[in-house]
């Protein structure tokens, strides 16, 4: 009896509690005097970073990593409501990112930082540790393969076929005649906070998804 080819896609989603949070905070000032604007931005950045340094330790501190970009300085000459150019306005800005393992410390630091003049909280990104992420990705990929086989088995049984065996397996779209299913994104392991500037927030679960295309034959 000739073999029947069965091509399917399997997928799986899992959710894991966030283990890390990266907060991005900018300090920016503007004004008519370039020197003053730069000085205020520099002083504000030093004060902001000082609140991180004492908490920073790569292995066991509440802050595992931080970085501050070099100061950006620019100027422009705006127009007034009569269409006339007015004197130069100078701008200066820095951006600081810090990764927290302790979310209570994060909330306290963001609250204190928000009180600084010129501060803008640009976002919080929730994530997993690398060890957890790799384990999660392997787990959902395994479940995706299991679902693909179960789906193919169901099709085979409905057709009265047996002896199901896999002859090809690939990431979505790589078998040549199937496309990736919207919503399944490999290693999707981080989420942006919906209200990063707010002082009251809860860590978001991290969605980890996987999909696989598989081809079976049965007779």
HUBELKA-V616220 format. One record per residue. RES is the residue in one letter. PHI is phi in whole degrees, -180 to 180 (* if undefined). PSI is psi in radians with two decimals (* if undefined). Layout:
res={RES,RES}
phi={PHI,PHI}
psi={PSI,PSI}
//
This chain:
res={X,X,X,X,X,X,X,X,X,X,X,X,X,X,X,X,X,X,X,X,X,X,X,X,X,X,X,X,X,X,X,X,X,X,X,X,X,X,X,X,X,X,X,X,X,X,X,X,X,X,X,X,X,X,X,X,X,X,X,X,X,X,X,X,X,X,X,X,X,X,X,X,X,X,X,X,X,X,X,X,X,X,X,X,X,X,X,X,X,X,X,X,X,X,X,X,X,X,X,X,X,X,X,X,X,X,X,X,X,X,X,X,X,X,X,X,X,X,X,X,X,X,X,X,X,X,X,X,X,X,X,X,X,X,X,X,X,X,X,X,X,X,X,X,X,X,X,X,X,X,X,X,X,X,X,X,X,X,X,X,X,X,X,X,X,X,X,X,X,X,X,X,X,X,X,X,X,X,X,X,X,X,X,X,X,X,X,X,X,X,X,X,X,X,X,X,X,X,X,X,X,X,X,X,X,X,X,X,X,X,X,X,X,X,X,X,X,X,X}
phi={*,-64,-81,-103,-88,-123,-114,-137,-126,-114,-149,-154,-119,-141,-124,-127,-66,-61,-115,-139,-140,-106,-105,-114,-128,-108,-121,-143,-136,-143,174,-78,-111,-61,-60,-66,-64,-64,-64,-66,-67,-63,-64,-64,-67,-61,-65,-65,-66,-59,-75,-99,-54,-67,-100,-89,-158,-59,-99,-136,-86,-65,-111,-96,-166,-155,-157,-125,-71,-65,-64,-105,-130,-151,-138,-151,-111,-76,-109,-87,-71,-98,82,-99,-74,-108,-57,-56,-113,-101,-128,-145,-153,-128,-131,-120,-121,-139,-104,-108,-99,-104,-76,-67,-63,-59,-60,-65,-68,-62,-62,-69,-64,-64,-83,-72,-62,81,-86,-136,-84,-89,167,-130,-115,-91,-154,-105,-71,-62,-62,-65,-60,-63,-63,-66,-62,-62,-66,-72,-65,-62,-66,-64,-65,-61,-67,-61,-65,-64,-65,-64,-63,-61,-62,-62,-64,-64,-93,74,-102,-143,66,-65,-145,-86,-117,-163,-147,-161,-64,-54,91,-85,-82,99,-129,-133,-114,-65,-80,-55,104,-99,-120,-62,55,-83,-121,-158,-142,-86,-66,-71,-136,-66,-82,-77,-90,-106,-149,-125,-59,-92,-65,-98,-85,-119,-125,-150,-140,-146,-99,-141,-122,-122,-129,-146,-138}
psi={2.26,2.62,2.54,2.30,2.28,2.07,2.21,2.95,2.34,2.62,2.78,2.48,2.50,2.70,2.34,2.48,2.43,2.48,-0.33,2.71,2.23,2.07,2.41,2.16,2.27,2.57,2.20,2.46,2.75,2.73,3.12,-0.33,2.05,-0.78,-0.74,-0.74,-0.77,-0.75,-0.76,-0.69,-0.75,-0.80,-0.73,-0.67,-0.74,-0.74,-0.68,-0.84,-0.56,-0.54,-0.18,-0.70,-0.80,-0.32,-0.03,2.22,2.17,-0.53,-0.74,0.16,2.83,-0.45,2.11,-0.29,2.57,2.77,2.56,2.26,2.77,2.62,2.38,2.29,2.29,2.91,2.70,2.76,1.77,3.00,2.55,-3.06,-0.14,0.07,0.25,2.45,2.40,3.00,2.79,2.47,2.22,2.52,2.58,2.51,2.52,2.78,2.25,2.34,2.40,2.40,2.14,2.44,-0.40,1.91,-0.42,-0.74,-0.69,-0.85,-0.75,-0.71,-0.74,-0.71,-0.77,-0.72,-0.66,-0.35,-0.21,2.47,2.43,0.04,2.45,2.14,1.98,-0.37,2.80,2.23,2.14,2.50,3.08,2.84,2.80,-0.70,-0.82,-0.72,-0.81,-0.74,-0.70,-0.76,-0.77,-0.70,-0.79,-0.55,-0.72,-0.77,-0.60,-0.72,-0.74,-0.70,-0.68,-0.77,-0.72,-0.68,-0.78,-0.66,-0.71,-0.78,-0.77,-0.79,-0.66,-0.48,0.01,0.47,2.82,-3.07,0.68,2.29,2.56,2.35,-0.19,2.52,2.48,2.88,2.74,2.29,-0.23,-0.12,-0.17,-0.40,0.28,2.67,2.80,2.42,2.18,2.39,-0.39,1.86,2.10,2.40,0.74,1.57,0.61,2.76,2.53,2.47,2.46,-0.54,1.29,-0.47,-0.18,2.67,-0.31,1.95,2.78,2.53,2.44,2.48,2.58,2.17,2.23,2.11,2.66,2.60,2.67,2.46,2.42,2.56,2.25,2.82,2.58,2.75,*}
//
